[in-house]
């Protein structure tokens, strides 16, 4: 079996760089080489190169953003992605049952069980976690740009409070398998993995291997109600709130009345406007090391 390590030194606010020497030791003990990414495009290129060169398991060290860009090169192949979580939230790794310490995560990546998970797909992009537009994408933009004062899981709730003051909800039209959602909405998220944003259970019934996406649309509620509702998301207790609608679907077409950036797994993806974009499920598209999530 051919194994290679791919490390993002920039992940986790520098945790990737600090962990590099230990990862090199573990890779050497496994008889494997280590490749370092220079930027996000390099992550995709190196992952695609691993596929072309016949690598069986690519052990990727980084956060959810790192895994997201590696997925672009691995999707549709037989090369399995092992995860070593070094990021702020590590939502995908936790969903797949990956241990948190570097040593245990590497051992799991080398010898753990293989299975295939679904991906969402938008144009030429794919995602394991979610994609979204609206309030959530504005918060993701704040987190992605990098807060100097607030790091780790705290960055997302700080972004929420900050954006409550300035955000204006767009008008949306969302077509799904069984109907249409139309009107002013706080945000629309299309979810494949039940966790996102550093532990929020945005879609409690979402599964990485059920062949479906969970569409979450939230009405344009008041700022005060939003701040009351937000903490409940960490336990999935927002479900059932009058403003929250969740639909399970294979395909979504979404348009908004003004140009907005769509984010996916915390990474900027593409712009959505009145022309709209289509999001669909890609069943079993990614081979991973982990337990079914």
C-alpha positions in Angstrom: 0.0 0.0 0.0 1.4 3.4 -1.0 1.0 6.1 1.6 1.9 9.8 1.4 1.5 12.7 3.9 0.3 16.1 2.9 0.7 18.9 5.4 -0.7 22.4 5.4 1.9 24.4 7.6 -0.6 27.4 7.7 -3.5 25.5 9.2 -4.8 26.2 12.7 -3.2 29.6 13.0 0.3 28.0 12.8 -0.4 24.7 14.5 0.5 22.9 11.2 4.0 24.4 11.2 4.4 23.6 14.9 3.4 20.0 14.4 5.5 19.5 11.3 8.5 17.9 13.0 6.4 15.4 14.8 4.5 14.5 11.7 7.7 14.0 9.8 8.8 11.5 12.5 5.6 9.6 12.3 5.7 9.5 8.5 9.3 8.3 8.5 8.4 5.5 10.9 5.7 4.5 8.4 8.1 4.6 5.5 6.2 7.5 3.9 7.2 10.8 2.4 5.8 14.2 3.4 4.7 16.9 1.0 4.0 20.5 2.1 1.5 22.8 0.5 2.3 26.4 -0.3 -1.3 27.7 -0.7 -4.8 26.3 -1.2 -4.3 25.7 -4.9 -1.3 23.7 -4.1 -3.3 21.5 -1.7 -5.6 20.6 -4.6 -2.7 20.1 -7.0 -0.8 17.8 -4.6 -3.9 15.8 -3.9 -4.6 15.3 -7.6 -0.9 14.4 -8.1 -1.2 11.7 -5.4 -4.2 10.2 -7.3 -2.2 10.2 -10.6 0.8 8.6 -9.0 -1.2 5.7 -7.5 -1.2 6.7 -3.8 -3.6 4.5 -1.8 -3.9 6.7 1.3 -3.2 10.4 1.4 -2.8 11.5 5.1 -3.8 15.1 5.1 -2.9 17.3 8.1 -4.8 20.5 8.6 -8.2 21.9 9.3 -11.6 21.7 7.6 -10.4 24.2 5.0 -7.3 22.1 4.2 -9.5 19.0 3.8 -11.9 20.9 1.6 -9.1 21.8 -0.9 -7.7 18.3 -0.8 -11.1 17.0 -1.6 -11.1 18.9 -4.9 -8.2 16.7 -6.0 -9.3 13.4 -4.5 -13.0 13.4 -5.4 -14.1 10.5 -7.6 -10.8 8.6 -7.1 -9.9 5.4 -5.1 -7.2 7.3 -3.1 -8.5 7.5 0.5 -8.1 10.6 2.6 -6.8 10.1 6.1 -7.3 13.1 8.4 -5.0 14.6 11.0 -7.0 17.5 12.6 -5.0 20.6 13.2 -7.6 23.3 12.6 -9.9 25.5 14.6 -13.1 23.5 14.4 -12.2 20.0 13.0 -15.9 19.3 12.3 -15.3 16.7 9.6 -12.6 14.8 11.5 -14.8 14.6 14.6 -17.8 13.4 12.6 -15.7 10.6 11.1 -14.4 9.6 14.6 -10.8 10.6 14.1 -8.8 10.9 17.3 -7.7 14.3 18.4 -4.0 13.8 19.2 -1.5 13.8 16.3 -0.1 10.4 17.2 -3.5 8.7 17.5 -4.8 10.4 14.4 -1.9 9.3 12.3 -2.2 5.7 13.5 -5.9 5.9 12.7 -5.2 7.3 9.2 -2.7 4.6 8.5 -4.7 1.6 9.7 -8.3 2.7 10.2 -11.4 1.5 8.2 -12.1 2.8 4.8 -15.5 3.8 3.4 -17.0 6.2 0.9 -18.9 9.4 1.8 -21.1 11.7 -0.2 -20.0 15.1 -1.4 -22.1 18.1 -2.4 -21.3 19.6 -5.8 -21.6 23.1 -7.2 -20.3 23.6 -10.7 -16.6 22.4 -10.5 -16.5 22.6 -6.7 -17.3 19.9 -4.2 -17.7 19.9 -0.4 -18.0 17.4 2.4 -19.5 19.7 5.0 -21.8 22.4 3.8 -22.3 25.4 1.5 -24.3 28.5 2.2 -25.3 32.0 1.4 -26.6 34.8 3.6 -25.8 35.6 7.2 -23.7 32.4 7.6 -21.6 33.2 4.6 -21.0 36.7 6.0 -19.8 35.2 9.3 -17.7 32.7 7.5 -16.1 35.6 5.6 -15.2 37.2 8.8 -13.7 34.0 10.2 -11.8 33.3 7.0 -10.3 36.8 6.8 -8.7 36.1 10.2 -9.5 37.8 13.5 -6.4 39.0 15.4 -8.0 38.8 18.8 -10.3 35.7 18.5 -9.0 32.4 17.4 -10.2 28.8 17.4 -13.9 27.9 18.0 -14.5 31.3 19.6 -14.0 33.0 16.2 -17.4 31.9 14.8 -19.6 33.2 17.7 -17.7 36.5 17.7 -18.4 36.7 14.0 -22.1 36.2 14.6 -22.3 39.0 17.2 -20.3 41.3 14.9 -22.5 40.7 11.9 -25.8 41.0 13.8 -25.1 44.8 13.8 -24.7 45.3 10.1 -26.2 42.4 8.1 -29.3 42.8 5.8 -31.1 39.7 4.8 -31.5 39.0 1.0 -34.5 37.8 -0.9 -34.0 34.2 -2.0 -35.6 31.6 -4.3 -34.8 28.1 -3.4 -36.1 25.1 -5.5 -35.7 21.6 -4.0 -37.0 18.2 -4.8 -40.4 18.7 -3.4 -41.1 22.4 -3.6 -39.9 26.0 -3.4 -38.8 28.4 -0.6 -39.2 32.0 -1.5 -38.9 35.3 0.3 -36.5 37.2 2.6 -34.3 34.7 4.6 -31.6 35.2 7.1 -29.6 32.5 5.4 -29.8 29.3 3.5 -27.3 26.4 4.2 -27.1 23.2 2.2 -25.7 20.6 4.6 -23.9 17.3 4.1 -22.2 16.9 7.5 -24.3 17.6 10.6 -21.5 19.7 12.3 -20.0 23.0 11.1 -18.6 26.2 12.4 -16.6 24.5 15.2 -19.3 22.3 16.7 -22.7 23.7 15.7 -25.2 20.9 15.0 -26.9 22.8 12.2 -28.7 19.8 10.7 -29.0 17.0 13.3 -30.2 14.4 10.9 -27.6 15.0 8.2 -25.5 12.1 7.2 -22.3 11.8 5.1 -23.5 8.6 3.4 -27.3 8.8 2.9 -27.4 10.2 -0.6 -29.2 13.4 0.5 -28.5 17.0 1.4 -30.2 18.8 4.3 -31.5 22.2 3.2 -31.7 24.6 6.2 -33.5 28.0 5.6 -34.0 30.5 8.4 -36.5 33.3 8.2 -35.5 37.0 8.7 -35.9 37.1 12.4 -35.0 40.1 14.7 -31.5 40.6 16.0 -32.7 39.8 19.5 -34.4 36.6 18.5 -31.3 35.6 16.5 -29.0 36.0 19.5 -31.5 33.9 21.6 -31.6 31.2 18.9 -27.9 31.0 18.1 -26.7 29.2 21.3 -29.2 26.4 20.7 -27.5 25.5 17.4 -24.6 23.9 19.4 -27.0 21.2 20.6 -29.3 21.0 17.6 -32.1 22.6 19.7 -33.0 25.2 17.1 -34.9 22.5 15.2 -38.6 23.1 15.6 -38.3 26.9 16.0 -40.9 28.6 13.9 -38.2 30.4 11.8 -36.3 27.2 10.9 -37.2 25.0 7.9 -35.2 21.9 7.1 -35.8 19.8 3.9 -34.0 16.7 2.8 -33.3 16.8 -1.0 -30.9 15.6 -3.7 -30.8 18.9 -5.6 -31.1 22.6 -4.8 -31.3 25.6 -7.1 -30.7 28.9 -5.3 -30.7 32.5 -6.4 -30.5 35.8 -4.4 -31.6 39.3 -5.3 -28.1 40.8 -4.8 -24.6 39.3 -5.4 -23.4 37.4 -2.4 -20.4 35.2 -1.9 -21.2 31.5 -1.2 -18.9 29.8 1.3 -18.3 26.1 1.6 -16.6 24.4 4.6 -15.5 27.9 5.7 -13.8 28.6 2.3 -15.0 31.2 -0.3 -16.4 29.3 -3.3 -18.3 31.4 -5.8 -20.7 34.3 -6.2 -24.5 33.8 -6.2 -26.9 36.3 -7.7 -30.2 36.4 -9.5 -29.0 33.9 -12.1 -28.6 31.3 -9.3 -26.5 28.2 -8.9 -27.3 24.5 -8.6 -26.2 22.3 -5.7 -26.5 18.5 -5.9 -25.4 15.4 -4.1 -22.6 13.3 -5.4 -23.1 9.9 -3.7 -20.0 8.0 -2.5 -17.6 10.5 -4.2 -14.9 10.5 -1.6 -13.0 7.6 0.0 -12.0 8.4 3.6 -10.4 6.7 6.6 -13.0 6.9 9.3 -16.3 5.7 10.7 -19.5 6.4 8.9 -20.8 9.9 9.9 
